[in-house]
Amino acid sequence: MRASGLHALLLVPALLAVTPPSPAQRQAPRPNGVFLIAKPELPDRNFRRAVVLVTQTDDAQTIGVIINRPTSTRLPELLPDEPAAANYREPVYFGGPVMPRVLITVFRSETPPPAPALQARRGLYLSMHPDNLKPLLAAHGAQYRLYAGFSGWVPRQLEAELARDAWYVLPADAEIVFRKDMEGVWEELLRRALARRTRGKQEAPHGSGAWGPEPPGNAARATHLHAA
């Protein structure tokens, strides 16, 4: 259910580049983010009743954060030398078991951000780069949320879990990501996923792929995340 050790290190460059992005690199790739909704029988305690916002990189690694696990931790505890940390009034969420002391920022932006980031949906980004976090802390009215740690799958790992029917897949929704109260979100999306699966079986009983009923144009092929 997660990357660990060397595999975790392989995921880091996707969230944090060591060199500034060129103008071409700052043109974000096509968004492909989805929600993974853990099935009730999922055995991994890290993902029990979890809703995970994930996106896939160009090299087929899948990275994301659990969006419905607020903690009691406050940002000044993690960034004691950053005065602007006090501006962030929300709790820090548990993003996943990979590198749990690393901060991941999920934020909205109408323009490409100043530092490397993954675009999950149009205008919705994930990044661990501090140069993306600093202006958000200083801004008034910026919409962002912070997570300690992240969830990650190396190529083909998540596809194998989906083939074992461990997750439901739904389109990602920024309004849900930034919802103030996350209580009941898993139950809500579970009901939505079950209803969607029922409709899919009724509408396309002969065509299904690893991501559920296969969307037109074979968009659900195993190398790309997709939810219609």
Phi and psi in degrees as GROMACS dihedral restraints (atoms count N, CA, C in turn):
[ dihedral_restraints ]
;  ai    aj    ak    al  type     phi  dphi    fc
    3     4     5     6     1  -156.1    20    10
    4     5     6     7     1   160.6    20    10
    6     7     8     9     1   -88.1    20    10
    7     8     9    10     1   150.1    20    10
    9    10    11    12     1  -146.4    20    10
   10    11    12    13     1   162.8    20    10
   12    13    14    15     1    57.6    20    10
   13    14    15    16     1  -129.4    20    10
   15    16    17    18     1   -60.2    20    10
   16    17    18    19     1   -38.3    20    10
   18    19    20    21     1   -60.0    20    10
   19    20    21    22     1   -39.0    20    10
   21    22    23    24     1   -62.7    20    10
   22    23    24    25     1   -39.8    20    10
   24    25    26    27     1   -64.1    20    10
   25    26    27    28     1   -31.4    20    10
   27    28    29    30     1   -68.5    20    10
   28    29    30    31     1   -22.5    20    10
   30    31    32    33     1   -82.2    20    10
   31    32    33    34     1   -22.2    20    10
   33    34    35    36     1   -61.2    20    10
   34    35    36    37     1   -44.0    20    10
   36    37    38    39     1   -57.2    20    10
   37    38    39    40     1   -25.1    20    10
   39    40    41    42     1   -67.9    20    10
   40    41    42    43     1   -28.6    20    10
   42    43    44    45     1  -100.4    20    10
   43    44    45    46     1   -19.8    20    10
   45    46    47    48     1  -145.6    20    10
   46    47    48    49     1   106.9    20    10
   48    49    50    51     1   -87.6    20    10
   49    50    51    52     1   148.4    20    10
   51    52    53    54     1   -89.6    20    10
   52    53    54    55     1    -9.9    20    10
   54    55    56    57     1  -122.5    20    10
   55    56    57    58     1   150.0    20    10
   57    58    59    60     1   -61.7    20    10
   58    59    60    61     1   144.2    20    10
   60    61    62    63     1   -72.7    20    10
   61    62    63    64     1   142.4    20    10
   63    64    65    66     1   -75.8    20    10
   64    65    66    67     1   166.4    20    10
   66    67    68    69     1   -55.5    20    10
   67    68    69    70     1   -37.1    20    10
   69    70    71    72     1   -67.0    20    10
   70    71    72    73     1   -40.0    20    10
   72    73    74    75     1   -66.8    20    10
   73    74    75    76     1   -29.2    20    10
   75    76    77    78     1   -74.8    20    10
   76    77    78    79     1    -9.1    20    10
   78    79    80    81     1   -78.3    20    10
   79    80    81    82     1   103.9    20    10
   81    82    83    84     1   -64.3    20    10
   82    83    84    85     1   142.9    20    10
   84    85    86    87     1   -67.0    20    10
   85    86    87    88     1   169.9    20    10
   87    88    89    90     1   -57.9    20    10
   88    89    90    91     1   125.4    20    10
   90    91    92    93     1   -61.5    20    10
   91    92    93    94     1   141.4    20    10
   93    94    95    96     1  -141.9    20    10
   94    95    96    97     1    24.8    20    10
   96    97    98    99     1   -71.8    20    10
   97    98    99   100     1   145.5    20    10
   99   100   101   102     1  -139.2    20    10
  100   101   102   103     1   168.4    20    10
  102   103   104   105     1   -96.4    20    10
  103   104   105   106     1   133.8    20    10
  105   106   107   108     1  -100.0    20    10
  106   107   108   109     1   126.1    20    10
  108   109   110   111     1  -110.6    20    10
  109   110   111   112     1   117.0    20    10
  111   112   113   114     1   -63.6    20    10
  112   113   114   115     1   134.4    20    10
  114   115   116   117     1   -72.7    20    10
  115   116   117   118     1   151.9    20    10
  117   118   119   120     1   -56.3    20    10
  118   119   120   121     1   -29.0    20    10
  120   121   122   123     1   -90.6    20    10
  121   122   123   124     1     4.7    20    10
  123   124   125   126     1   -59.4    20    10
  124   125   126   127     1   124.7    20    10
  126   127   128   129     1   -81.3    20    10
  127   128   129   130     1   -21.9    20    10
  129   130   131   132     1   -70.7    20    10
  130   131   132   133     1   118.5    20    10
  132   133   134   135     1   -63.8    20    10
  133   134   135   136     1   -28.2    20    10
  135   136   137   138     1   -61.0    20    10
  136   137   138   139     1   -27.1    20    10
  138   139   140   141     1  -119.1    20    10
  139   140   141   142     1    17.1    20    10
  141   142   143   144     1   -65.0    20    10
  142   143   144   145     1   125.4    20    10
  144   145   146   147     1    55.5    20    10
  145   146   147   148     1    36.3    20    10
  147   148   149   150     1   -96.7    20    10
  148   149   150   151     1   147.8    20    10
  150   151   152   153     1  -116.5    20    10
  151   152   153   154     1   120.9    20    10
  153   154   155   156     1  -116.4    20    10
  154   155   156   157     1   122.6    20    10
  156   157   158   159     1   -82.6    20    10
  157   158   159   160     1   118.1    20    10
  159   160   161   162     1  -128.5    20    10
  160   161   162   163     1   154.9    20    10
  162   163   164   165     1  -142.0    20    10
  163   164   165   166     1   159.3    20    10
  165   166   167   168     1  -114.4    20    10
  166   167   168   169     1   137.2    20    10
  168   169   170   171     1   -82.6    20    10
  169   170   171   172     1   172.4    20    10
  171   172   173   174     1   -62.8    20    10
  172   173   174   175     1   -26.1    20    10
  174   175   176   177     1   -97.5    20    10
  175   176   177   178     1    22.4    20    10
  177   178   179   180     1    70.9    20    10
  178   179   180   181     1    19.6    20    10
  180   181   182   183     1   -86.7    20    10
  181   182   183   184     1   143.5    20    10
  183   184   185   186     1  -111.9    20    10
  184   185   186   187     1   127.8    20    10
  186   187   188   189     1  -134.5    20    10
  187   188   189   190     1   143.5    20    10
  189   190   191   192     1  -173.0    20    10
  190   191   192   193     1  -170.9    20    10
  192   193   194   195     1  -137.3    20    10
  193   194   195   196     1   146.7    20    10
  195   196   197   198     1   -75.2    20    10
  196   197   198   199     1   123.5    20    10
  198   199   200   201     1   -94.2    20    10
  199   200   201   202     1    -8.4    20    10
  201   202   203   204     1  -118.5    20    10
  202   203   204   205     1    34.9    20    10
  204   205   206   207     1  -127.2    20    10
  205   206   207   208     1    72.2    20    10
  207   208   209   210     1   -66.3    20    10
  208   209   210   211     1   147.7    20    10
  210   211   212   213     1  -116.7    20    10
  211   212   213   214     1   178.6    20    10
  213   214   215   216     1   -89.0    20    10
  214   215   216   217     1    -0.4    20    10
  216   217   218   219     1   -76.2    20    10
  217   218   219   220     1   138.4    20    10
  219   220   221   222     1  -110.2    20    10
  220   221   222   223     1   152.3    20    10
  222   223   224   225     1   -57.9    20    10
  223   224   225   226     1   -40.9    20    10
  225   226   227   228     1   -57.9    20    10
  226   227   228   229     1   -23.6    20    10
  228   229   230   231     1   -69.1    20    10
  229   230   231   232     1   -31.3    20    10
  231   232   233   234     1   -91.7    20    10
  232   233   234   235     1   -27.6    20    10
  234   235   236   237     1  -125.4    20    10
  235   236   237   238     1    68.0    20    10
  237   238   239   240     1   -66.3    20    10
  238   239   240   241     1   -21.3    20    10
  240   241   242   243     1   -95.6    20    10
  241   242   243   244     1     7.9    20    10
  243   244   245   246     1  -109.7    20    10
  244   245   246   247     1   102.9    20    10
  246   247   248   249     1   -57.5    20    10
  247   248   249   250     1   -34.9    20    10
  249   250   251   252     1   -72.1    20    10
  250   251   252   253     1    -8.6    20    10
  252   253   254   255     1   -60.7    20    10
  253   254   255   256     1   -28.1    20    10
  255   256   257   258     1   -66.7    20    10
  256   257   258   259     1   -16.9    20    10
  258   259   260   261     1   -71.7    20    10
  259   260   261   262     1   -19.3    20    10
  261   262   263   264     1   -90.5    20    10
  262   263   264   265     1   109.8    20    10
  264   265   266   267     1   -94.6    20    10
  265   266   267   268     1   -12.1    20    10
  267   268   269   270     1   -81.2    20    10
  268   269   270   271     1   161.6    20    10
  270   271   272   273     1   -69.6    20    10
  271   272   273   274     1   155.9    20    10
  273   274   275   276     1   -81.9    20    10
  274   275   276   277     1   133.6    20    10
  276   277   278   279     1   -89.4    20    10
  277   278   279   280     1   155.0    20    10
  279   280   281   282     1   -82.5    20    10
  280   281   282   283     1   113.3    20    10
  282   283   284   285     1   -88.3    20    10
  283   284   285   286     1   -21.4    20    10
  285   286   287   288     1   155.1    20    10
  286   287   288   289     1   174.3    20    10
  288   289   290   291     1   -82.6    20    10
  289   290   291   292     1    -6.2    20    10
  291   292   293   294     1   -88.0    20    10
  292   293   294   295     1   124.4    20    10
  294   295   296   297     1    48.7    20    10
  295   296   297   298     1    63.8    20    10
  297   298   299   300     1   -67.5    20    10
  298   299   300   301     1    -8.3    20    10
  300   301   302   303     1   -97.8    20    10
  301   302   303   304     1     0.8    20    10
  303   304   305   306     1   -92.2    20    10
  304   305   306   307     1   135.6    20    10
  306   307   308   309     1   -88.4    20    10
  307   308   309   310     1   131.2    20    10
  309   310   311   312     1  -113.7    20    10
  310   311   312   313     1   131.5    20    10
  312   313   314   315     1  -105.5    20    10
  313   314   315   316     1   128.2    20    10
  315   316   317   318     1  -110.5    20    10
  316   317   318   319     1   124.0    20    10
  318   319   320   321     1  -148.1    20    10
  319   320   321   322     1   159.4    20    10
  321   322   323   324     1   -99.0    20    10
  322   323   324   325     1   141.4    20    10
  324   325   326   327     1  -155.8    20    10
  325   326   327   328     1   134.4    20    10
  327   328   329   330     1   -79.6    20    10
  328   329   330   331     1   -15.9    20    10
  330   331   332   333     1  -124.9    20    10
  331   332   333   334     1   158.9    20    10
  333   334   335   336     1   -56.8    20    10
  334   335   336   337     1   136.3    20    10
  336   337   338   339     1   -70.3    20    10
  337   338   339   340     1   165.2    20    10
  339   340   341   342     1   -71.0    20    10
  340   341   342   343     1   -20.3    20    10
  342   343   344   345     1  -129.2    20    10
  343   344   345   346     1   169.1    20    10
  345   346   347   348     1   -56.1    20    10
  346   347   348   349     1   140.1    20    10
  348   349   350   351     1  -158.3    20    10
  349   350   351   352     1   156.3    20    10
  351   352   353   354     1   -99.3    20    10
  352   353   354   355     1   133.6    20    10
  354   355   356   357     1   -95.7    20    10
  355   356   357   358     1   110.3    20    10
  357   358   359   360     1   -80.1    20    10
  358   359   360   361     1   -47.6    20    10
  360   361   362   363     1  -132.7    20    10
  361   362   363   364     1   171.2    20    10
  363   364   365   366     1   -59.5    20    10
  364   365   366   367     1   117.3    20    10
  366   367   368   369     1    80.8    20    10
  367   368   369   370     1     5.7    20    10
  369   370   371   372     1  -119.8    20    10
  370   371   372   373     1   119.9    20    10
  372   373   374   375     1  -122.8    20    10
  373   374   375   376     1   154.3    20    10
  375   376   377   378     1  -122.1    20    10
  376   377   378   379     1   137.3    20    10
  378   379   380   381     1  -159.0    20    10
  379   380   381   382     1   149.2    20    10
  381   382   383   384     1  -109.5    20    10
  382   383   384   385     1     6.7    20    10
  384   385   386   387     1   -76.9    20    10
  385   386   387   388     1   126.4    20    10
  387   388   389   390     1   -63.1    20    10
  388   389   390   391     1   -25.0    20    10
  390   391   392   393     1   -72.0    20    10
  391   392   393   394     1   -13.1    20    10
  393   394   395   396     1   -88.0    20    10
  394   395   396   397     1   -32.0    20    10
  396   397   398   399     1   -75.4    20    10
  397   398   399   400     1   -40.9    20    10
  399   400   401   402     1   -56.6    20    10
  400   401   402   403     1   -48.3    20    10
  402   403   404   405     1   -67.0    20    10
  403   404   405   406     1   -27.3    20    10
  405   406   407   408     1   -68.6    20    10
  406   407   408   409     1   -40.3    20    10
  408   409   410   411     1   -63.8    20    10
  409   410   411   412     1   -32.6    20    10
  411   412   413   414     1   -85.2    20    10
  412   413   414   415     1   -18.0    20    10
  414   415   416   417     1   -84.4    20    10
  415   416   417   418     1   154.1    20    10
  417   418   419   420     1  -101.9    20    10
  418   419   420   421     1   126.3    20    10
  420   421   422   423     1    88.2    20    10
  421   422   423   424     1     2.0    20    10
  423   424   425   426     1   -67.5    20    10
  424   425   426   427     1   142.8    20    10
  426   427   428   429     1  -104.3    20    10
  427   428   429   430     1   112.4    20    10
  429   430   431   432     1  -157.2    20    10
  430   431   432   433     1   161.4    20    10
  432   433   434   435     1  -142.4    20    10
  433   434   435   436     1   145.7    20    10
  435   436   437   438     1  -111.4    20    10
  436   437   438   439     1   141.9    20    10
  438   439   440   441     1  -131.0    20    10
  439   440   441   442     1   139.8    20    10
  441   442   443   444     1   -96.2    20    10
  442   443   444   445     1   115.8    20    10
  444   445   446   447     1    83.9    20    10
  445   446   447   448     1   169.3    20    10
  447   448   449   450     1  -146.1    20    10
  448   449   450   451     1   172.9    20    10
  450   451   452   453     1  -111.6    20    10
  451   452   453   454     1   138.0    20    10
  453   454   455   456     1  -148.1    20    10
  454   455   456   457     1   147.1    20    10
  456   457   458   459     1  -132.7    20    10
  457   458   459   460     1   131.2    20    10
  459   460   461   462     1   -75.6    20    10
  460   461   462   463     1   166.7    20    10
  462   463   464   465     1   -51.0    20    10
  463   464   465   466     1   133.2    20    10
  465   466   467   468     1    75.8    20    10
  466   467   468   469     1    -8.7    20    10
  468   469   470   471     1   -67.7    20    10
  469   470   471   472     1   -48.8    20    10
  471   472   473   474     1   -67.8    20    10
  472   473   474   475     1   -38.1    20    10
  474   475   476   477     1   -57.4    20    10
  475   476   477   478     1   -38.7    20    10
  477   478   479   480     1   -65.6    20    10
  478   479   480   481     1   -38.8    20    10
  480   481   482   483     1   -66.7    20    10
  481   482   483   484     1   -38.4    20    10
  483   484   485   486     1   -67.4    20    10
  484   485   486   487     1   -35.9    20    10
  486   487   488   489     1   -64.4    20    10
  487   488   489   490     1   -28.8    20    10
  489   490   491   492     1   -85.0    20    10
  490   491   492   493     1     2.5    20    10
  492   493   494   495     1    66.7    20    10
  493   494   495   496     1    44.1    20    10
  495   496   497   498     1   -89.8    20    10
  496   497   498   499     1   -19.9    20    10
  498   499   500   501     1  -134.4    20    10
  499   500   501   502     1   152.9    20    10
  501   502   503   504     1   -97.6    20    10
  502   503   504   505     1   153.5    20    10
  504   505   506   507     1  -123.7    20    10
  505   506   507   508     1   129.5    20    10
  507   508   509   510     1  -132.9    20    10
  508   509   510   511     1   156.5    20    10
  510   511   512   513     1   -60.4    20    10
  511   512   513   514     1   139.6    20    10
  513   514   515   516     1   -70.2    20    10
  514   515   516   517     1   150.2    20    10
  516   517   518   519     1  -139.2    20    10
  517   518   519   520     1   114.8    20    10
  519   520   521   522     1   -62.2    20    10
  520   521   522   523     1   -31.7    20    10
  522   523   524   525     1   -63.2    20    10
  523   524   525   526     1   -35.5    20    10
  525   526   527   528     1   -74.0    20    10
  526   527   528   529     1   -39.4    20    10
  528   529   530   531     1   -55.4    20    10
  529   530   531   532     1   -41.4    20    10
  531   532   533   534     1  -100.9    20    10
  532   533   534   535     1    16.2    20    10
  534   535   536   537     1   -60.6    20    10
  535   536   537   538     1   138.3    20    10
  537   538   539   540     1   -66.0    20    10
  538   539   540   541     1   -45.3    20    10
  540   541   542   543     1  -111.3    20    10
  541   542   543   544     1   114.7    20    10
  543   544   545   546     1   -90.3    20    10
  544   545   546   547     1    -1.4    20    10
  546   547   548   549     1   -63.8    20    10
  547   548   549   550     1   130.1    20    10
  549   550   551   552     1    86.9    20    10
  550   551   552   553     1    -2.1    20    10
  552   553   554   555     1   -65.3    20    10
  553   554   555   556     1   -42.6    20    10
  555   556   557   558     1   -60.4    20    10
  556   557   558   559     1   -46.1    20    10
  558   559   560   561     1   -62.2    20    10
  559   560   561   562     1   -41.7    20    10
  561   562   563   564     1   -61.6    20    10
  562   563   564   565     1   -47.3    20    10
  564   565   566   567     1   -73.9    20    10
  565   566   567   568     1   -30.1    20    10
  567   568   569   570     1   -61.4    20    10
  568   569   570   571     1   -45.9    20    10
  570   571   572   573     1   -60.8    20    10
  571   572   573   574     1   -41.8    20    10
  573   574   575   576     1   -64.4    20    10
  574   575   576   577     1   -41.0    20    10
  576   577   578   579     1   -66.5    20    10
  577   578   579   580     1   -40.7    20    10
  579   580   581   582     1   -64.2    20    10
  580   581   582   583     1   -40.7    20    10
  582   583   584   585     1   -66.2    20    10
  583   584   585   586     1   -39.7    20    10
  585   586   587   588     1   -65.2    20    10
  586   587   588   589     1   -41.0    20    10
  588   589   590   591     1   -65.4    20    10
  589   590   591   592     1   -39.6    20    10
  591   592   593   594     1   -62.4    20    10
  592   593   594   595     1   -44.6    20    10
  594   595   596   597     1   -62.2    20    10
  595   596   597   598     1   -40.8    20    10
  597   598   599   600     1   -63.0    20    10
  598   599   600   601     1   -40.2    20    10
  600   601   602   603     1   -66.6    20    10
  601   602   603   604     1   -35.4    20    10
  603   604   605   606     1   -71.7    20    10
  604   605   606   607     1   -36.9    20    10
  606   607   608   609     1   -87.4    20    10
  607   608   609   610     1   -30.0    20    10
  609   610   611   612     1  -139.1    20    10
  610   611   612   613     1    67.8    20    10
  612   613   614   615     1   -68.1    20    10
  613   614   615   616     1   -16.8    20    10
  615   616   617   618     1  -104.8    20    10
  616   617   618   619     1    -2.1    20    10
  618   619   620   621     1  -129.5    20    10
  619   620   621   622     1   113.1    20    10
  621   622   623   624     1  -145.7    20    10
  622   623   624   625     1   145.8    20    10
  624   625   626   627     1  -124.6    20    10
  625   626   627   628     1  -167.5    20    10
  627   628   629   630     1   -65.1    20    10
  628   629   630   631     1   -20.0    20    10
  630   631   632   633     1  -103.5    20    10
  631   632   633   634     1    21.4    20    10
  633   634   635   636     1   100.5    20    10
  634   635   636   637     1  -163.4    20    10
  636   637   638   639     1   -53.4    20    10
  637   638   639   640     1   128.6    20    10
  639   640   641   642     1   -72.4    20    10
  640   641   642   643     1   125.3    20    10
  642   643   644   645     1   -70.0    20    10
  643   644   645   646     1   164.6    20    10
  645   646   647   648     1   -57.5    20    10
  646   647   648   649     1   148.3    20    10
  648   649   650   651     1    76.5    20    10
  649   650   651   652     1    16.5    20    10
  651   652   653   654     1    56.1    20    10
  652   653   654   655     1    34.5    20    10
  654   655   656   657     1   -70.3    20    10
  655   656   657   658     1   -10.9    20    10
  657   658   659   660     1   -94.8    20    10
  658   659   660   661     1    20.4    20    10
  660   661   662   663     1   -59.5    20    10
  661   662   663   664     1   156.0    20    10
  663   664   665   666     1   -65.5    20    10
  664   665   666   667     1   -16.4    20    10
  666   667   668   669     1   -88.9    20    10
  667   668   669   670     1    -2.6    20    10
  669   670   671   672     1  -139.4    20    10
  670   671   672   673     1   137.6    20    10
  672   673   674   675     1   -74.3    20    10
  673   674   675   676     1   139.0    20    10
  675   676   677   678     1  -157.7    20    10
  676   677   678   679     1   141.0    20    10
  678   679   680   681     1  -141.1    20    10
  679   680   681   682     1   121.8    20    10
